[in-house]
Amino acid sequence: MHARTALATIAILTATLTACESGGPSHSEAERATAASSPTSVMPSQAAPNLSTTWIPKLEKATSSDVDGVCSHVGSQRCADHLTGIVTVGIDLQDAIEEAGAKRVYPRSGDQLDKMMRASDGYTNDGCLHDPLADMDGSSCFKHSLDIMGAGASLQFTMQTDEIRWQLDG
């Protein structure tokens, strides 16, 4: 961040000195130098997708349930189905970010998605479905289910945080 600020300052000074030597200000050079210091110059908001308007409602739907305590029995089929729904939306969101070429715009969201996918792999690899010990606090299955549900819920905020950082209109 400091390096970009320093480079932007140097660019502005160079543009100013060049304008003074040529006898007048060059707005285009100064504007380009100022734009170089903003995060949107790397990915202009016109080119950057605003994915939250489409994906937050999908995440809300996937993370909610009509059943109270849907994962109170982590090894149950009902919980596995709920977790699968969340992970499916997560996979689709990862694909949407990739297709839009927006990994750089959504770094925090990418971290949450990675956490979700690791937890999903863990839930499967640890054989959590129908495991009677899966419900025990401290079991790896219990942790995997919490990580999937937590990542699904927090993605709704991290997507907006990523977009605010890049000054995308939402």
N, C-alpha and C positions, 0 to 999 in steps of 0.2 A: 504494500500500500504506500509506504513512504517512498519507494523507488519510483512508483508511478507519479506521485505528487512532485517529486524532484524533476522527473523527466518533463512533466507538464509545465513546470515553472521555467525550465530551460527553454522549452519550445516557445512559451509566451515571450520570454526575454529575447529570443532569437527573432521572432516575428516582429517584435517592437523595434529592435535595432535595424532590421532589414527595412521596415517601413520608414524609419527615420532617415536612413541613408537614401532611400528612393524618393524622398520628398513628401511622402504622405502615408497615412495609415492604410494598411491592407486588411480590410475586414475579413476577407476570406481566410487569410493566414492566421489571424488572431482567433477567429472562430474555430478553425481546425485545431489550433493548439489548446484552446479551452475544452473542446470536445474530447481531446485525447485524454484528459484527466478524469472523465466521468466513466462509470462502469458501463453505461449504455453505449459508449463508443466501441466497445469490444463486440457487443451484440446489440445493435440498435433496436429500440422498442418496436419499430415497424416490422422488423424481421423476426423478432423473438415472439414465440407463441405465448399466449396466456392460457394455460391449460387448466387453471383452477376452476374456472367457470363451468367446465365440462366435468372435471374429475372429482371435485369436492362432493357434489350430490351423489355420485356413484359410490364414493367412499363412505358417505353417511349411510346410504342404504345398506351397503355390505357390512358395516360394523354394527348396525342396529339389529335388534331381534325382537320378535313378538313374544318370545319365550323368556320369562325372567330366569336369570341364572343359566343361560344357554350352555355355558361351559363350567357349570358347577361340578360336572363329572367330565373331566378333561379327556378321558378315554372313551367317552360315549360317541356313538355315530352322529348324534345331533350336534355335539361340539365340533367333531371333525368336519361335518358339512358346513358349519358356520365359519370355521377357520379356512376351509377351502374356498368359500365365497370371497372372503377378504383377500386371500392370496391371489385368486383369479383376477380380481380388480387390480391388485398390485402388479401382476405380470402385464396386464393390458396397459397400465399406466407407464410401466417401464418401456414398453414397446412404443407408446405414443411419444414419450420424451426422446427416445432414440430416433424415431422416424422424423421428428421435428428438428433433429440436430440440436437439441436444447439441453444436453447433459451439463454444459457449463452454466446454464441459467438456473438449473435446479440441483445444486450440489447437496443441500441439506435434505431435500426430498430423496435424492439418490441414496444418501446414507440410510435413511429410514427404510427405503425399499430393499437395500442390501440386508439390513437387519431382519426384515420380514422374511426374505428368502432363506437366510441362514436358519431362522427359527422353523420355517416350513420344512426345510431339509432335515433339521434335527428331529422334529415331530415324527416325520416319516422314518428316518433311520433308527430312531430309538424305539420304534414299534409302539407308539403311544396309543393308537387306536385299540380299544378293548383291553388295555393294560389296567388291571385293578389298582396298581400302585401309582398310576398317572395322576390321581387326584391329591396325592399327598403334597402338602406344602414343602417346597424344597426339592421336589423331584424334577428331573430335567424336563419331563413332559409338561409339568405345571409351568415351568419357566418358558418353554417354547410357546405354549398357548398364550401366555401373558405378553410375550414379545410380539407375536403376530397381531393380537388385538390392540396392543399399545401402539405399534407402528402404524396400523390402519387408522387409528384415531388421530395420532399426531401428524400424519401426513396432511390432514386437512389444514393444519396451521403452518407446517413447514413449507407447503407449496406457496401459501400467501407470503410468508417471510422471504422466500426466494424471489418472488415476483416484486415485492416491495424493494428489495435490494437492487433489482435491475430496472426499477421504475416502470414496470409494465402496468398498463391500465387494466383494472379489473372490475 
